[in-house]
Amino acid sequence: MALLNETEQQYYNGNNFGGYQFTPLRDIISQFKVSYVGEDKVIPKVKRTEIAFHAQRALQELSFDTLKSIKAQEIEVPASLQMVLPQDYVNYTKVSFVDSSGIKHVLYPASKTSNPSNPVQDNSGNYKLLATGTFAAGSDTIVLDKEYSNIKCGMIVKSPHVPSGFATIYEFSSDGTNTTIKLADFAPSSFNQFANLTAFSSLESGNFDIEIANADGSLVNSSNSSYTAIGLTPVSADNFITVSSTDASNIKVGMIVAANTNTFIPENTVVTAVNGTKITISNTTLAPTPNVFNVNFISTVSDSDAWSNYKSSTPSENNNDDYEDDTYWLMHGNRYGIDPQHAQVNGSFYIDELTGKIHFSSNISGKTVILDYISDSLGTEEEMQVHKFAEDAMYKCIAYAILSSRTNVQEYVVQRFKKEKFAAVRTAKLRLSNIKLEELTQILRGKSKQIKH
């Protein structure tokens, strides 16, 4: 049976150019069942779902180090110097920027830096968020010494001057200079209650230090990308909030939404989309109590000092030679012992696996960057195909995986297919390496030894 199912005219009028070199995974599964499964064959009986599972695993493994890496994404690096990893990203093969001639210049990985978590610390280095609060006798309201944009409802306030030693923040407000919080004498699980002012009748007036902590016991992280929107008009039973254009420019997807009263926005609400001045949130708003309200939008990941210093520095590779002579010697007398990977002018990057972003050095801002990366070839149905150079390796991988997972198969059979799998994968690597004798000899022509062909 012929493999071509279209005429030449249909091929050139279509869009599947070069598709003949690949075999769909569903055909691999069907052909494997015909060749390896049945009476008097090495695998007497097996379900198609089991073959499909091992076929997908084999395709994943071959994609990582045998099949060609053809995935790439091009972006223009913004002022934030960050690039989000692609949806089907597994690992990168090369990161480079493109010059005006379209030529790639490889960026080197800066392995000696990162963007770690940045918990709040007091003056003694303890992991505590400490503030000075102005208390009023018999009042549940405390005015803090400055604006704290990472405060949200449900946090615990600890102080000897608070009844029972701690209380819960159930409302907050900010005027751009100071943050004012209101306390409740109940646990966060009872957030629908109102504050019992009787419990605060013994509060004394004065300025006292207080500790503010998360109710779940987690550390409070520094959040230098938080933002407070002031004076918003409440609307209940909606999954979005309307803000000003200035507010919208400071709000990002993934931020925690913390309204100044827990009776308006439920806990654990985050921003899911920003469309102009319309901020879509993950939970539906409740019936609001005040006529206007404030909202803290808190970033879940803070910028560490390491990342801040890295992106704000001017790397030495930004220096440019004036070409007034024949010497490119930017560090005269200082290059002894230099690490060769750093002896270039292209720039650097590192990948923050926690946030799923690539961070670039400052000299890459505004440049076009290309990320060549590896996927597992299982992202979409169209991707699930195998190059014909590796088709035999797929059959051997599937057969070995099935036989090695069964109990009634003799060991010498398993070992035989293990060797066949190894040999088939090695052959596929050689074929896919795409070494051409003419190209190789052209490279070696300038060498001292003459190459005949």
Secondary structure, DSSP 8 states (H G I E B T S, - for coil): --S--S-HHHHHHSS-TTGGGEEEHHHHHHHHHHHHBSTTSSBS---HHHHHHHHHHHHHHHHHHTS---EEEEEE--TT-EEE--TT--EEEEEEEE-TTS-EEE-EE-TT------B---TTS-S-EEEEEEE-TT-SEEEESS--TT--TT-EEE-TTSGGGEEEEEEEEE-SS-EEEEEESS-GGGTTS---GGGGTT---EEEEEEEE-TTS---B--TT-EEEEEE---SS-SEEE--HHHHTT--TT-EEEESBTTTS-TT-BEEEEETTEEEESS-----SSSSEEEEEE-SS---HHHHHHHHS--GGG-----SSS---TTTT--TT--GGGS-SS-EEEEETTTTEEEE-GGGTT-EEEEEEE--S-SSTTT-EEEGGGHHHHHHHHHHHHHHT-SSS-HHHHHHHHHHHHHHHHHHHHHHT---HHHHHHHHTTSSS----
